Amino acid sequence: MNGRDVVVTGCGCLGPWGIGSDALAHALGRGEPLARPIDRTAGYHRAASAQLVAACGALDLTPWVSPQAARRMSDLSLFAVAAARMALQQAGLDSVAGDRTAVAFATAFGPGGFTEQLARQILEQGGKAASPFLFTDCVANAAAGQVAIDLGARGANLTLCQREAGPLLALEQGATEIASGRADFCLAGAVDEMKPLSHAILDRFRALARPDAHGTGELPRPFDRRRRGVLAGEGATVLLLEDEAAARARGARILARVRATARAFDPGAGRASFGRDDQGLAAVLHARLAPWLAEVDAVVSTASGARHGDALEARILRRTFAALPPVLVPKAVHGEYGGGTLATALLALGGLDVARPAACDQPDPALGVVPVHGRVQAHRVLCSALAAGGAAAWTILEVP
């Protein structure tokens, strides 16, 4: 990165694993998909559609968001504000209010619950029945706006909608705000909610794994020969970024340094499908990150069980490394979306015990990637993200 060195001093996360990085580490150590039945009572789902979701369930977020404040928020905003507060707390900061605090968030689909409610009001009762309360929190950038309001962050406020690549692109944007000197702090991360309507739409696009004749095909199987699609999930991960010199001056505990980032685009990808240009994407990855790749000792992979997405990821990794370092596949546990891979990368830098996901016991020999099983103690991690639609992003995090 050009300019000031950027470090992570706080991480807040929540998801189907519960609240916090320790709960996520425990889930990754078990290796079991955090899946539960989706609510199908609204009738959006077809008979043979996917039945499982990696949902947050009932989380007590009152230590970070009061019930009074939560009443005016969608689940998306509630997740984001709570995770941002957690990140601030871990960073040892009481406040980051001011013009030099930025917010950079990614979301794949935005606040689907509030959007659905608003659309139903308009369709069933007419435009005059539309609730301004719902409207203010049904746009994609609502979560970033709510975080800024809650924390008094008056710097740049950005929301990226690049699906699976969004979390790393948001991290890159946040790091750029710090490195360029435009901000002293940035809350960067990803947040997603997964409602029945969104789940049913993803199923109709055949993105989700569906049950097979034995009732087991719906599990996420990254890099496995039996992979059939992803497990849709939700949650939020927010990182507190700041200048390394300033962080050390205030005595902050530094979790990671953002060493380098890269982004690319595969124009051959369809609107809702992965591309196939592994050679072109790998060339960009190597051109931007080559000075640091030799010392990468773990990869946090984007693989999720998507047939073409996993294959593209595998080909890029094989082009990038002569000998693959340990490859982590956290989406096999917490599902797709929600940014849990960001928190996993920080855990790998601190030392993490991972179990090979229970559903991934038949690695696809055509891909040549076997998810790691055992202790991961990394000094430098490559985070990878490939998105349906063609976006791609990579970030190297390291122990400072």
C-alpha positions in Angstrom: 0.0 0.0 0.0 1.2 3.5 -0.7 1.4 6.1 2.0 0.9 5.3 5.7 1.0 1.7 6.9 -2.5 0.5 7.8 -3.2 -1.8 10.7 -6.2 -3.5 12.2 -6.7 -2.7 15.9 -10.2 -4.0 16.5 -12.5 -6.7 15.1 -16.2 -7.1 15.8 -18.1 -10.0 14.4 -21.4 -11.9 14.7 -23.0 -14.6 12.7 -24.5 -18.1 12.8 -21.7 -19.0 15.2 -22.9 -16.4 17.7 -21.1 -13.3 18.9 -17.3 -12.6 18.7 -14.2 -14.1 17.3 -13.8 -16.7 20.0 -17.2 -18.2 19.1 -16.2 -18.3 15.4 -12.9 -20.0 16.3 -14.8 -22.6 18.2 -17.1 -23.2 15.2 -14.2 -23.5 12.8 -12.5 -26.0 15.2 -15.6 -28.2 15.0 -15.9 -28.0 11.2 -19.7 -28.5 11.1 -21.9 -26.3 8.9 -24.0 -23.9 11.0 -27.1 -24.7 9.1 -30.7 -24.6 10.2 -34.1 -24.9 8.4 -35.2 -21.7 6.6 -38.7 -20.4 7.2 -40.7 -21.5 4.2 -44.2 -20.5 5.4 -44.4 -17.4 3.1 -44.6 -19.7 0.1 -41.6 -18.2 -1.8 -39.8 -21.6 -2.1 -40.4 -24.3 -4.6 -41.0 -27.8 -3.5 -37.5 -29.1 -4.2 -35.7 -26.0 -3.3 -32.9 -25.5 -0.7 -34.1 -25.9 2.9 -31.1 -24.7 5.0 -29.7 -21.4 5.9 -26.8 -20.2 8.1 -28.8 -17.7 10.2 -27.8 -15.7 13.2 -30.8 -16.8 15.3 -31.6 -14.9 18.5 -28.6 -12.9 19.4 -28.5 -10.6 22.5 -27.0 -7.4 21.0 -28.2 -5.1 23.8 -24.6 -4.6 25.2 -23.9 -2.7 22.0 -27.2 -1.4 20.7 -30.0 -0.3 23.0 -33.5 -1.6 22.4 -34.7 1.9 21.7 -32.1 2.3 19.0 -32.7 -1.2 17.6 -36.4 -0.4 17.0 -35.6 1.8 14.0 -33.1 -0.5 12.4 -33.3 -3.4 10.0 -31.4 -6.5 10.9 -28.7 -5.4 8.5 -28.2 -2.1 10.3 -28.5 -3.8 13.7 -25.8 -6.3 12.9 -23.5 -3.6 11.5 -23.8 -1.2 14.4 -23.3 -4.0 17.0 -20.2 -5.3 15.2 -18.8 -1.7 14.8 -19.2 -1.2 18.5 -17.4 -4.4 19.2 -14.5 -3.4 17.0 -14.3 -0.1 18.8 -14.3 -1.8 22.1 -11.5 -4.2 21.2 -9.4 -1.3 19.8 -9.6 0.4 23.2 -11.3 3.5 21.9 -14.2 5.2 23.6 -15.1 7.3 20.6 -14.0 8.0 17.0 -16.5 10.7 16.4 -15.3 13.4 14.0 -14.7 14.4 10.4 -11.7 12.0 10.1 -13.5 8.7 10.7 -14.6 6.9 7.6 -16.9 4.0 7.1 -16.5 1.4 4.2 -19.0 -1.4 4.1 -19.9 -4.2 1.7 -23.3 -5.9 1.4 -24.4 -8.4 -1.2 -28.1 -7.7 -1.2 -28.8 -4.9 1.4 -31.7 -4.9 3.9 -34.0 -7.4 2.3 -36.5 -7.6 5.2 -37.3 -3.9 5.3 -37.4 -3.7 1.4 -39.8 -6.6 1.2 -42.1 -5.0 3.8 -42.1 -1.7 2.0 -42.8 -3.3 -1.4 -45.7 -5.2 0.1 -47.2 -2.1 1.5 -47.0 -0.3 -1.9 -48.3 -3.3 -3.8 -51.2 -4.2 -1.5 -52.2 -0.8 -0.1 -50.9 1.8 -2.6 -48.1 4.3 -2.6 -49.6 6.5 0.1 -49.3 3.6 2.6 -45.5 3.4 2.1 -43.8 3.8 5.5 -41.1 6.5 5.6 -39.7 4.5 8.6 -39.1 1.5 6.4 -37.8 3.5 3.5 -35.0 5.1 5.5 -33.5 1.7 6.2 -34.2 -0.3 3.0 -31.4 1.0 0.8 -28.1 -0.7 0.4 -26.1 2.0 2.2 -28.4 2.1 5.2 -26.1 0.0 7.4 -23.1 2.2 6.8 -25.2 5.3 7.4 -26.5 3.9 10.7 -22.9 3.1 11.8 -21.9 6.7 11.0 -24.9 8.1 12.9 -24.3 5.9 15.9 -20.5 6.6 16.2 -20.5 10.2 14.9 -18.3 9.2 12.0 -18.4 12.2 9.6 -15.8 11.2 7.1 -16.2 9.3 3.8 -19.1 6.9 3.9 -19.1 4.2 1.2 -21.0 1.1 0.5 -19.9 -1.5 -2.1 -22.2 -4.1 -3.6 -19.9 -6.6 -5.3 -21.3 -9.8 -3.8 -18.7 -12.3 -2.7 -15.8 -9.9 -3.4 -17.4 -7.1 -1.4 -15.7 -7.7 2.0 -12.2 -7.5 0.6 -13.0 -4.5 -1.6 -14.4 -2.7 1.4 -11.3 -3.5 3.3 -9.2 -2.2 0.5 -11.2 1.0 0.3 -11.0 1.5 4.0 -7.2 1.0 4.0 -6.9 3.5 1.1 -8.7 6.1 3.3 -6.1 5.7 6.0 -3.0 5.3 3.8 -3.8 8.4 1.8 -4.2 10.5 4.9 -7.9 11.2 4.3 -8.9 9.5 7.5 -7.4 8.7 10.9 -9.9 5.8 11.5 -12.0 3.7 9.3 -14.6 1.0 10.1 -14.4 -1.4 7.3 -16.2 -4.7 6.8 -19.2 -6.5 5.5 -22.8 -7.1 6.6 -25.6 -9.2 5.2 -29.0 -10.5 6.2 -30.6 -13.6 4.7 -34.4 -13.5 4.6 -36.7 -16.2 3.1 -37.3 -14.1 0.0 -33.6 -13.6 -0.8 -33.0 -17.3 0.0 -35.7 -18.4 -2.4 -34.3 -16.1 -5.2 -30.8 -17.4 -4.8 -32.2 -20.9 -5.0 -34.0 -20.1 -8.3 -30.7 -18.9 -9.7 -29.3 -22.3 -8.6 -26.7 -20.7 -6.4 -27.7 -22.8 -3.4 -27.0 -26.5 -2.7 -30.2 -28.5 -2.8 -31.0 -31.8 -1.1 -30.1 -34.9 -2.9 -31.8 -38.3 -2.8 -30.1 -39.1 0.5 -30.9 -35.7 2.1 -27.2 -34.7 2.4 -26.5 -32.8 -0.8 -27.4 -29.4 0.6 -24.3 -29.1 2.8 -21.6 -26.7 1.5 -18.6 -28.7 0.2 -15.8 -26.4 -0.9 -13.3 -28.0 -3.3 -15.1 -31.3 -2.9 -16.1 -33.5 -5.9 -19.7 -33.6 -4.6 -20.2 -29.8 -4.3 -23.6 -28.6 -5.5 -23.8 -25.0 -4.4 -23.5 -22.7 -1.4 -25.1 -22.5 2.0 -26.5 -18.9 2.2 -25.6 -17.1 5.4 -25.7 -13.8 7.2 -23.8 -11.8 9.8 -21.3 -8.9 10.1 -17.6 -8.5 10.5 -16.2 -5.0 11.1 -12.5 -4.1 11.4 -11.2 -0.9 12.9 -8.3 0.4 10.7 -5.8 3.1 11.6 -2.4 4.4 10.8 0.3 2.1 12.4 2.4 4.9 13.8 -0.6 6.5 15.5 -1.8 3.1 16.8 1.6 2.4 18.4 1.7 5.9 19.8 -1.5 5.3 21.7 -0.4 1.9 22.8 -3.0 0.0 20.8 -2.8 -3.8 20.4 -2.2 -4.4 16.7 -4.0 -7.5 15.3 -2.7 -7.3 11.7 -1.1 -5.1 9.1 -2.7 -4.6 5.8 0.3 -5.3 3.7 -1.1 -5.2 0.1 -4.3 -5.4 -1.9 -5.3 -6.2 -5.4 -8.5 -6.2 -7.5 -9.5 -7.4 -10.9 -12.4 -8.1 -13.1 -13.2 -10.9 -15.5 -15.4 -9.5 -18.3 -16.3 -13.0 -19.5 -18.4 -13.6 -16.4 -22.2 -13.5 -16.6 -24.4 -11.3 -14.5 -24.9 -14.2 -12.0 -22.1 -16.6 -12.9 -18.4 -16.9 -12.3 -15.9 -16.2 -15.1 -13.3 -18.6 -16.4 -10.3 -16.4 -17.0 -8.0 -17.9 -14.3 -4.9 -17.0 -16.4 -5.9 -13.3 -16.5 -6.9 -13.1 -12.9 -3.8 -14.9 -11.7 -1.7 -12.5 -13.8 -3.2 -9.5 -12.0 -2.7 -11.2 -8.6 0.9 -11.9 -9.3 1.6 -8.4 -10.8 0.2 -6.6 -7.7 1.3 -9.0 -4.9 4.4 -10.8 -6.1 6.8 -9.2 -3.6 4.9 -10.7 -0.7 3.6 -14.0 -2.0 6.7 -16.1 -1.2 6.1 -15.6 2.5 2.4 -16.3 2.5 1.9 -19.3 4.8 -1.9 -19.6 4.7 -4.8 -18.8 2.4 -8.3 -17.9 3.5 -10.2 -19.0 0.4 -13.4 -17.8 -1.2 -14.4 -21.4 -2.0 -18.0 -22.0 -0.9 -19.2 -25.1 -2.7 -20.1 -23.3 -5.9 -19.2 -25.6 -8.7 -17.6 -23.1 -11.1 -16.5 -20.6 -8.4 -14.5 -23.2 -6.6 -12.9 -24.5 -9.8 -11.9 -20.9 -10.7 -10.4 -20.4 -7.3 -8.4 -23.6 -7.4 -6.9 -22.8 -10.8 -5.9 -19.3 -9.7 -4.3 -20.7 -6.5 -2.4 -23.4 -8.4 -1.1 -20.7 -10.8 0.0 -18.5 -7.9 1.8 -21.0 -5.7 4.3 -23.7 -6.7 3.4 -25.5 -3.4 0.1 -24.5 -1.9 0.2 -23.3 1.7 -2.6 -24.4 4.1 -6.0 -23.4 2.6 -8.8 -22.5 5.0 -12.5 -22.7 3.7 -14.5 -21.0 6.5 -17.6 -20.7 4.3 -18.1 -24.4 4.7 -19.0 -23.6 8.3 -20.6 -20.1 8.4 -21.9 -20.0 4.8 -21.7 -17.5 2.1 -22.0 -13.7 2.8 -21.6 -11.8 6.1 -17.8 -11.3 5.9 -16.8 -14.1 8.3 -13.7 -14.7 6.2 -12.2 -11.4 7.4 -12.4 -12.5 11.0 -11.1 -15.9 10.1 -8.0 -14.4 8.6 -7.2 -12.5 11.8 -7.7 -15.7 13.8 -5.3 -17.5 11.5 -2.6 -14.9 12.2 -3.2 -15.4 16.0 -3.2 -19.2 15.8 -6.3 -21.2 15.0 -7.3 -24.9 15.2 -9.5 -25.9 12.3 -11.2 -29.1 11.4 -11.7 -30.1 7.8 -15.4 -29.5 7.2 -17.4 -32.7 7.8 -19.0 -32.5 4.3 -15.6 -32.1 2.5 -14.2 -35.6 2.8 -13.9 -36.2 -0.9 -11.5 -33.6 -2.3 -12.0 -33.1 -6.1 -8.8 -34.4 -7.7 -9.4 -32.2 -10.7 -9.0 -29.1 -8.5 -6.0 -30.2 -6.5 -6.8 -28.3 -3.3 -7.4 -30.0 0.0 -8.8 -27.9 2.9 -6.4 -27.8 5.9 -7.1 -29.8 9.0 -5.2 -29.0 12.2 -3.3 -26.0 13.6 -2.8 -22.9 11.5 -0.3 -20.4 12.8 0.3 -17.9 10.0 2.7 -14.9 9.8 1.2 -13.8 6.4 -2.2 -14.6 5.1 -3.6 -14.2 1.6 -7.3 -13.6 1.6 -9.1 -14.4 -1.7 -12.5 -13.5 -3.0 -14.1 -14.2 -6.4 -17.6 -13.0 -7.1 -20.4 -14.1 -9.5 -20.5 -11.3 -12.0 -16.7 -11.1 -12.4 -15.3 -9.1 -9.5 -12.2 -10.4 -7.8 -10.1 -9.2 -4.9 -7.2 -10.2 -2.8 -5.6 -8.9 0.4 -2.5 -9.9 2.3 -2.6 -9.5 6.0 0.4 -10.1 8.2 1.6 -10.1 11.8 3.3 -6.7 12.3 
